[in-house]
Amino acid sequence: IYSLVHACLMQKPVIAKGREFRRSFTRAEDAATIWRDLVLAKRPKYSIYNISGGAAYSLEEVLKALQKADPTFRYSYARAGQEADVEITPEGQRPALDMQRARDEFGFRPAYTLEEGIKSYLVWAREHPDMLRAADQ
């Protein structure tokens, strides 16, 4: 998502490959919420907790969500043999994680849908353009 938002801000069209393959994403604020809960817990029941946005999204859904957040964002799908700017392969798929432990113990629920997370990230990225450029170096 970082690469897509960066391309959006640079007004660079994206060529994508693997539109049907799915991945799970986690918003930083959601991760911070569970970290806080774990740090403050006297005795967590488990040593491992899964945290994610609660669903797996196809690359196509991510691209459409970004275009909805910023209608100037442009993308296309790679033709056979064409290089892509962003690609999800079958091996790179990642299903939604089972967050039952965090839900049961801490009442964790992701605060952001895919669209809300992308929109929020885009707002943040526009407010902090130097942060994106620094990450590229």
Backbone as CSV, one residue per row, in Angstrom:
resi,resn,N_x,N_y,N_z,CA_x,CA_y,CA_z,C_x,C_y,C_z
1,ILE,0.836,-1.182,0.000,0.000,0.000,0.000,0.883,1.247,0.000
2,TYR,2.011,1.179,0.690,2.951,2.308,0.681,3.297,2.691,-0.757
3,SER,3.684,1.709,-1.566,4.090,1.987,-2.950,2.960,2.610,-3.756
4,LEU,1.761,2.148,-3.530,0.614,2.681,-4.266,0.313,4.118,-3.848
5,VAL,0.347,4.384,-2.552,0.102,5.745,-2.068,1.203,6.678,-2.566
6,HIS,2.425,6.208,-2.534,3.543,7.025,-3.022,3.346,7.356,-4.501
7,ALA,2.982,6.376,-5.295,2.737,6.609,-6.723,1.584,7.600,-6.912
8,CYS,0.559,7.460,-6.111,-0.593,8.357,-6.170,-0.143,9.797,-5.919
9,LEU,0.644,10.000,-4.877,1.104,11.346,-4.536,2.041,11.917,-5.598
10,MET,2.797,11.054,-6.254,3.699,11.489,-7.316,2.968,11.604,-8.657
11,GLN,1.684,11.293,-8.658,0.848,11.291,-9.859,1.435,10.392,-10.942
12,LYS,1.917,9.232,-10.492,2.517,8.256,-11.398,1.541,7.094,-11.583
13,PRO,1.101,6.829,-12.794,0.220,5.675,-13.015,0.933,4.375,-12.622
14,VAL,0.172,3.425,-12.124,0.711,2.154,-11.647,0.289,1.037,-12.589
15,ILE,1.235,0.166,-12.875,0.935,-1.059,-13.628,0.938,-2.187,-12.607
16,ALA,-0.155,-2.927,-12.532,-0.335,-3.953,-11.506,-0.462,-5.340,-12.123
17,LYS,-0.065,-6.321,-11.337,-0.168,-7.713,-11.759,-0.635,-8.533,-10.557
18,GLY,-1.542,-9.457,-10.801,-2.045,-10.318,-9.727,-3.305,-9.763,-9.092
19,ARG,-4.165,-9.181,-9.895,-5.344,-8.468,-9.400,-6.256,-9.313,-8.532
20,GLU,-6.290,-10.618,-8.753,-7.212,-11.478,-7.993,-6.613,-12.020,-6.702
21,PHE,-5.313,-11.901,-6.546,-4.675,-12.471,-5.361,-4.906,-11.574,-4.153
22,ARG,-5.048,-12.213,-2.994,-5.485,-11.521,-1.787,-4.387,-11.441,-0.732
23,ARG,-4.451,-10.360,0.036,-3.541,-10.172,1.167,-4.312,-9.531,2.311
24,SER,-3.768,-9.711,3.481,-4.314,-9.091,4.688,-3.430,-7.886,5.025
25,PHE,-4.037,-6.787,5.425,-3.303,-5.579,5.762,-3.676,-5.134,7.174
26,THR,-2.762,-4.437,7.826,-2.997,-3.946,9.181,-2.677,-2.465,9.243
27,ARG,-3.595,-1.683,9.754,-3.382,-0.241,9.935,-2.508,-0.033,11.170
28,ALA,-1.588,0.894,11.101,-0.646,1.146,12.199,-1.362,1.424,13.516
29,GLU,-2.453,2.180,13.472,-3.184,2.487,14.705,-3.764,1.229,15.349
30,ASP,-4.223,0.296,14.543,-4.737,-0.964,15.090,-3.616,-1.750,15.759
31,ALA,-2.455,-1.802,15.116,-1.312,-2.501,15.711,-0.908,-1.828,17.024
32,ALA,-0.898,-0.495,17.048,-0.529,0.230,18.265,-1.513,-0.041,19.393
33,THR,-2.781,-0.170,19.069,-3.799,-0.449,20.087,-3.524,-1.773,20.780
34,ILE,-3.246,-2.807,20.012,-3.020,-4.108,20.648,-1.685,-4.139,21.377
35,TRP,-0.680,-3.429,20.859,0.599,-3.353,21.576,0.389,-2.721,22.948
36,ARG,-0.379,-1.652,22.984,-0.692,-1.001,24.263,-1.363,-1.986,25.214
37,ASP,-2.364,-2.706,24.724,-3.071,-3.671,25.556,-2.137,-4.758,26.075
38,LEU,-1.251,-5.242,25.213,-0.315,-6.287,25.633,0.693,-5.777,26.660
39,VAL,1.186,-4.578,26.472,2.158,-4.011,27.416,1.516,-3.793,28.779
40,LEU,0.260,-3.381,28.802,-0.413,-3.097,30.064,-1.003,-4.334,30.735
41,ALA,-1.097,-5.430,30.000,-1.666,-6.665,30.575,-0.713,-7.246,31.614
42,LYS,-1.268,-7.598,32.775,-0.421,-8.186,33.827,0.070,-9.568,33.429
43,ARG,-0.838,-10.386,32.922,-0.482,-11.743,32.498,-1.283,-12.119,31.253
44,PRO,-0.751,-11.804,30.084,-1.466,-12.229,28.876,-1.618,-13.755,28.869
45,LYS,-2.719,-14.219,28.335,-2.985,-15.663,28.314,-2.102,-16.404,27.318
46,TYR,-1.647,-15.715,26.281,-0.904,-16.371,25.205,0.400,-15.625,24.927
47,SER,1.307,-16.295,24.263,2.551,-15.639,23.864,2.468,-15.115,22.424
48,ILE,1.429,-15.523,21.701,1.251,-15.093,20.314,-0.182,-14.643,20.100
49,TYR,-0.326,-13.450,19.470,-1.625,-12.903,19.107,-1.538,-12.448,17.655
50,ASN,-2.523,-12.810,16.864,-2.588,-12.342,15.482,-3.359,-11.033,15.439
51,ILE,-2.837,-10.087,14.674,-3.519,-8.812,14.475,-3.508,-8.504,12.986
52,SER,-4.659,-8.127,12.481,-4.748,-7.690,11.094,-5.988,-6.826,10.954
53,GLY,-6.255,-6.430,9.743,-7.441,-5.635,9.470,-8.720,-6.455,9.483
54,GLY,-8.594,-7.767,9.652,-9.768,-8.614,9.775,-10.265,-9.246,8.491
55,ALA,-9.647,-8.903,7.370,-10.076,-9.464,6.082,-8.886,-9.477,5.134
56,ALA,-9.014,-10.294,4.108,-8.010,-10.305,3.045,-8.651,-9.650,1.816
57,TYR,-7.892,-8.781,1.170,-8.401,-8.036,0.028,-7.576,-8.350,-1.207
58,SER,-8.247,-8.387,-2.347,-7.532,-8.582,-3.610,-6.812,-7.294,-3.976
59,LEU,-5.785,-7.434,-4.799,-5.076,-6.252,-5.281,-6.053,-5.323,-5.997
60,GLU,-6.990,-5.884,-6.719,-7.984,-5.068,-7.415,-8.816,-4.238,-6.428
61,GLU,-9.202,-4.827,-5.300,-9.962,-4.086,-4.291,-9.132,-2.944,-3.697
62,VAL,-7.845,-3.190,-3.490,-6.953,-2.154,-2.954,-6.836,-1.006,-3.958
63,LEU,-6.617,-1.332,-5.218,-6.489,-0.303,-6.252,-7.769,0.529,-6.364
64,LYS,-8.903,-0.122,-6.330,-10.178,0.600,-6.428,-10.408,1.478,-5.194
65,ALA,-10.019,0.989,-4.022,-10.177,1.783,-2.800,-9.310,3.034,-2.860
66,LEU,-8.096,2.904,-3.380,-7.223,4.072,-3.502,-7.780,5.052,-4.534
67,GLN,-8.288,4.531,-5.620,-8.862,5.414,-6.639,-10.125,6.107,-6.117
68,LYS,-10.868,5.427,-5.259,-12.041,6.067,-4.651,-11.598,7.199,-3.709
69,ALA,-10.524,6.971,-2.969,-10.006,7.987,-2.050,-9.406,9.166,-2.812
70,ASP,-8.817,8.895,-3.969,-8.229,9.950,-4.802,-8.506,9.616,-6.266
71,PRO,-9.554,10.197,-6.819,-9.934,9.890,-8.203,-8.876,10.193,-9.251
72,THR,-7.811,10.928,-8.891,-6.748,11.190,-9.861,-5.785,10.008,-9.977
73,PHE,-5.855,9.072,-9.037,-4.982,7.895,-9.075,-5.344,7.040,-10.287
74,ARG,-4.329,6.657,-11.053,-4.538,5.850,-12.254,-3.738,4.563,-12.173
75,TYR,-4.353,3.496,-12.658,-3.680,2.205,-12.704,-4.189,1.424,-13.901
76,SER,-3.393,0.442,-14.286,-3.775,-0.501,-15.331,-3.170,-1.846,-14.952
77,TYR,-3.565,-2.863,-15.661,-3.047,-4.201,-15.394,-2.023,-4.584,-16.462
78,ALA,-0.978,-5.230,-16.013,0.108,-5.621,-16.910,-0.379,-6.635,-17.945
79,ARG,0.114,-6.466,-19.135,-0.122,-7.450,-20.189,0.895,-8.571,-20.020
80,ALA,0.693,-9.670,-20.678,1.621,-10.807,-20.604,3.033,-10.342,-20.935
81,GLY,3.968,-10.656,-20.059,5.361,-10.312,-20.261,5.739,-8.890,-19.877
82,GLN,4.771,-8.076,-19.521,5.054,-6.683,-19.155,5.443,-6.600,-17.677
83,GLU,6.428,-5.761,-17.386,6.840,-5.522,-16.003,5.724,-4.776,-15.265
84,ALA,5.614,-5.060,-13.962,4.600,-4.400,-13.141,5.276,-3.588,-12.042
85,ASP,4.619,-2.507,-11.636,5.100,-1.704,-10.513,4.763,-2.362,-9.183
86,VAL,3.638,-3.054,-9.154,3.199,-3.755,-7.948,2.622,-5.099,-8.380
87,GLU,2.977,-6.145,-7.630,2.530,-7.490,-8.002,2.279,-8.319,-6.753
88,ILE,1.181,-9.049,-6.793,0.938,-10.076,-5.777,0.901,-11.403,-6.529
89,THR,1.725,-12.317,-6.096,1.795,-13.645,-6.716,0.997,-14.628,-5.875
90,PRO,0.720,-15.808,-6.411,0.029,-16.809,-5.592,0.789,-17.090,-4.288
91,GLU,2.119,-17.097,-4.360,2.933,-17.361,-3.172,2.887,-16.185,-2.191
92,GLY,2.579,-15.002,-2.689,2.545,-13.808,-1.853,1.195,-13.541,-1.207
93,GLN,0.231,-14.414,-1.489,-1.077,-14.245,-0.866,-0.967,-14.468,0.642
94,ARG,-1.823,-13.762,1.374,-1.836,-13.920,2.828,-3.288,-13.771,3.271
95,PRO,-3.856,-14.838,3.800,-5.262,-14.767,4.207,-5.440,-13.922,5.468
96,ALA,-6.675,-13.593,5.765,-6.978,-12.888,7.011,-6.551,-13.777,8.180
97,LEU,-5.981,-13.157,9.181,-5.505,-13.894,10.352,-6.645,-14.126,11.341
98,ASP,-6.543,-15.192,12.091,-7.509,-15.476,13.150,-7.150,-14.626,14.365
99,MET,-7.993,-13.659,14.665,-7.711,-12.728,15.758,-8.529,-13.042,17.007
100,GLN,-8.995,-14.274,17.111,-9.892,-14.632,18.212,-9.268,-14.379,19.588
101,ARG,-7.994,-14.675,19.756,-7.342,-14.467,21.060,-7.398,-12.998,21.477
102,ALA,-7.016,-12.103,20.569,-7.015,-10.670,20.878,-8.447,-10.165,21.077
103,ARG,-9.375,-10.726,20.340,-10.784,-10.346,20.467,-11.317,-10.756,21.836
104,ASP,-11.051,-12.012,22.212,-11.564,-12.543,23.489,-10.920,-11.860,24.695
105,GLU,-9.617,-11.704,24.653,-8.899,-11.204,25.821,-8.930,-9.681,25.958
106,PHE,-8.856,-8.980,24.825,-8.747,-7.522,24.886,-9.909,-6.792,24.213
107,GLY,-10.820,-7.544,23.633,-11.922,-6.910,22.918,-11.478,-6.223,21.640
108,PHE,-10.349,-6.671,21.084,-9.785,-6.028,19.893,-10.708,-6.179,18.694
109,ARG,-10.927,-5.064,18.026,-11.634,-5.013,16.751,-10.898,-4.003,15.885
110,PRO,-10.578,-4.350,14.650,-9.925,-3.365,13.781,-10.788,-2.112,13.672
111,ALA,-10.166,-0.970,13.780,-10.894,0.302,13.742,-11.099,0.805,12.312
112,TYR,-10.371,0.233,11.355,-10.399,0.737,9.987,-10.800,-0.346,9.001
113,THR,-11.694,0.018,8.090,-11.929,-0.829,6.927,-10.808,-0.534,5.939
114,LEU,-10.718,-1.289,4.879,-9.712,-1.018,3.851,-9.853,0.408,3.330
115,GLU,-11.051,0.805,2.958,-11.260,2.149,2.406,-10.915,3.237,3.420
116,GLU,-11.323,3.063,4.663,-11.020,4.062,5.690,-9.516,4.152,5.943
117,GLY,-8.857,3.003,5.979,-7.422,2.975,6.214,-6.648,3.649,5.097
118,ILE,-7.012,3.376,3.867,-6.328,3.990,2.727,-6.581,5.494,2.715
119,LYS,-7.818,5.891,2.944,-8.145,7.325,2.961,-7.355,8.039,4.064
120,SER,-7.309,7.442,5.241,-6.577,8.019,6.367,-5.079,8.093,6.067
121,TYR,-4.543,7.038,5.484,-3.119,7.002,5.145,-2.784,8.068,4.102
122,LEU,-3.658,8.235,3.134,-3.450,9.242,2.101,-3.433,10.646,2.705
123,VAL,-4.340,10.917,3.630,-4.363,12.215,4.316,-3.049,12.417,5.064
124,TRP,-2.636,11.396,5.816,-1.385,11.481,6.576,-0.194,11.705,5.630
125,ALA,-0.142,10.960,4.544,0.985,11.059,3.606,1.062,12.453,2.985
126,ARG,-0.074,13.047,2.730,-0.073,14.414,2.176,0.411,15.429,3.214
127,GLU,0.121,15.159,4.465,0.557,16.059,5.541,2.029,15.876,5.886
128,HIS,2.609,14.727,5.533,4.000,14.406,5.871,4.768,13.915,4.635
129,PRO,4.854,14.703,3.586,5.497,14.226,2.357,6.962,13.859,2.551
130,ASP,7.642,14.502,3.483,9.050,14.179,3.716,9.224,12.773,4.274
131,MET,8.233,12.277,4.990,8.317,10.916,5.543,8.336,9.884,4.412
132,LEU,7.551,10.089,3.390,7.542,9.159,2.265,8.848,9.228,1.509
133,ARG,9.333,10.423,1.273,10.604,10.559,0.548,11.747,9.952,1.353
134,ALA,11.737,10.125,2.668,12.812,9.581,3.518,12.823,8.063,3.461
135,ALA,11.669,7.452,3.361,11.583,5.993,3.305,12.139,5.439,1.996
136,ASP,12.145,6.261,0.950,12.665,5.820,-0.345,14.178,5.826,-0.412
137,GLN,14.818,6.566,0.477,16.273,6.727,0.404,17.003,5.620,1.109
